[in-house]
Amino acid sequence: MNKKILYSIGDSFVYRGPKYTTWSSMLADKLNYIDANNGMAGTSNDRTFRSVIRDISRVETEGKLWTELTGDIDCKLKDLFIVVGWTNPFRFDWYNDGEFFSTRYWEKAIFSTRNNPRVDFTFIDEVTLPFVEPVNTLVRFFNQIITLKNLLEHKKIKNIFYNCFFPFDENTIEYFENLIEEIENNKPKSLIGFDNPDTYYSLVPLWKQVPDDYKKYNQVQHITNENLDETLHPKGDGNKMWSDFLFNVTERKYSYTSRSMFPSTSRDLPYQTFGGEIGVRDMEHRFKIMNLPDSFEGKTVLDIGCNAGVVCVEAKKRGAKRVVGIDNNDGYIEVAKEISNDLDLDIEYYVGDINVELGHLKEIIGNEKFDYVFALAVWGHIDKGKFAGAVNYYTKEICWFEGHAFGFDHGTDWSGDSEANLRDWFKTHLNYKEIENIGLTTDRSHRHNFKLIYKLQ
Ligand SMILES: C[S@@+](CC[C@H](N)C(=O)[O-])C[C@H]1O[C@@H](n2cnc3c(N)ncnc32)[C@H](O)[C@@H]1O
């Protein structure tokens, strides 16, 4: 597999000063990614926006990425993980009749003492922008964030946005509302109608569309001002703290819930807990109840209704030789494939319907039988006869089975999943040699779990 690439871009926090190890290099190291830090560009928000579009276009069309650090390297969109840091848009261009409008962070940045000759801030004194500029600046700023985020999500490029300097918080909306009011009151004629809150261009609706990660990850809050030097570039400690923080965020981002393509439409959460993100089912708990062998060494495994593949991942991590997951939902299969790709695990996933004739299933996953078969929480979704045919055909050694809630639960009568009913059905339909009720999973509701021991065929 190609080595993945951490493409980081933004303002000072990506800056590669002569003294400091950057967070991007630390993070890339932890993730075992290539550090493609594009911070040398001295990126304003405008330039960040343009550069990312330029760079991903080239990756898409030519399969190449250039950064000063890496030179020209081969790259595919799926190998990219992009971290974009936005700066306070008012740092440079919010002026009112030549007066700087916001001194919040400016006061902390004593540029006269900075000793980095690469950056020249003298233009500040030369620029005078009309009062209209705060509105323009914010509209442009939010549009850029929203557009870029949407583009990356659309292209399915993993990404995290954060803000470098501007502590957006729960007061932000109020802040903008006040700001808008302020602007409205002093608004020159030419502005009338421009910032009507009911129009597309108004700031508050735009702000509401700004992605959560941008609102959430404020670097200054995480590394604190003590870890900044006088020029607001982070010191080594600050970089370390931010790389640790981002590493955790990254781990979470890599789980499937945050992915825009996560296919569940009916739930707020994904079904399976994975990678530190909460799902409807607590997989740790389930693995414990199922009392899985520590080692799957040399075993072949089939998971019927594999969902995002968390059981398959576990089987592979425990050493299984071959793991196959099928699910009739292609969205789940797509996510499952992505997760195994990210984890560099060799798992076969197929879109497959258990309700079809066995012959069709064999065309998809082959004739080979599996040592272990998992049929967890699929019982209520499937054609029982076809299911029995598949389990009997494919199970060589053990089938782990989990039913659904029994009795009246989730507003549904699941009484078919009582122990007696399930045992009855197993007895008449499945060719096991022994059966054991291995316990109740209790994470979502009470569900029976069985281990069906087959005759070795
Ligand atoms: C309740 S979830 C259980 C997921 C997983 N087995 C677990 O227990 O964590 C049911 C899964 O079965 C899949 N499924 C439903 N009907 C199916 C069918 N006819 N063939 C294959 N998979 C099916 C669904 O897409 C979903 O991923």
The ligand as a Tripos MOL2 file, in Angstrom:
@<TRIPOS>MOLECULE
LIG
   27    29     1     0     0
SMALL
NO_CHARGES

@<TRIPOS>ATOM
      1 C1        -28.4430   -5.0990   12.8020 C.3       1 LIG1
      2 S1        -27.1390   -5.0410   11.6580 S.3       1 LIG1
      3 C2        -25.9880   -6.2170   12.3520 C.3       1 LIG1
      4 C3        -24.5730   -5.9570   11.8750 C.3       1 LIG1
      5 C4        -23.5120   -6.9140   12.3790 C.3       1 LIG1
      6 N1        -23.7320   -8.2710   11.9800 N.3       1 LIG1
      7 C5        -23.4240   -6.8240   13.8760 C.2       1 LIG1
      8 O1        -24.0830   -7.6130   14.5490 O.co2     1 LIG1
      9 O2        -22.7090   -5.9660   14.4090 O.co2     1 LIG1
     10 C6        -27.7850   -5.9930   10.3000 C.3       1 LIG1
     11 C7        -26.8540   -6.0050    9.1130 C.3       1 LIG1
     12 O3        -27.3140   -7.0040    8.1860 O.3       1 LIG1
     13 C8        -27.3090   -6.4670    6.8850 C.3       1 LIG1
     14 N2        -28.3300   -7.1740    6.1030 N.ar      1 LIG1
     15 C9        -29.6640   -7.0530    6.1960 C.ar      1 LIG1
     16 N3        -30.2780   -7.8620    5.3290 N.ar      1 LIG1
     17 C10       -29.2990   -8.5270    4.6580 C.ar      1 LIG1
     18 C11       -29.2900   -9.4810    3.6160 C.ar      1 LIG1
     19 N4        -30.4190   -9.9100    3.0720 N.pl3     1 LIG1
     20 N5        -28.1320   -9.9590    3.1680 N.ar      1 LIG1
     21 C12       -26.9570   -9.4820    3.7040 C.ar      1 LIG1
     22 N6        -26.8940   -8.5840    4.6880 N.ar      1 LIG1
     23 C13       -28.0520   -8.0900    5.1610 C.ar      1 LIG1
     24 C14       -27.5970   -4.9910    7.1000 C.3       1 LIG1
     25 O4        -27.1800   -4.2020    6.0040 O.3       1 LIG1
     26 C15       -26.8240   -4.6880    8.3660 C.3       1 LIG1
     27 O5        -25.5040   -4.3270    8.1200 O.3       1 LIG1
@<TRIPOS>BOND
     1     1     2 1
     2     2     3 1
     3     2    10 1
     4     3     4 1
     5     4     5 1
     6     5     6 1
     7     5     7 1
     8     7     8 2
     9     7     9 1
    10    10    11 1
    11    11    12 1
    12    11    26 1
    13    12    13 1
    14    13    14 1
    15    13    24 1
    16    14    15 ar
    17    14    23 ar
    18    15    16 ar
    19    16    17 ar
    20    17    18 ar
    21    17    23 ar
    22    18    19 1
    23    18    20 ar
    24    20    21 ar
    25    21    22 ar
    26    22    23 ar
    27    24    25 1
    28    24    26 1
    29    26    27 1
@<TRIPOS>SUBSTRUCTURE
     1 LIG1         1 GROUP 0 **** ****
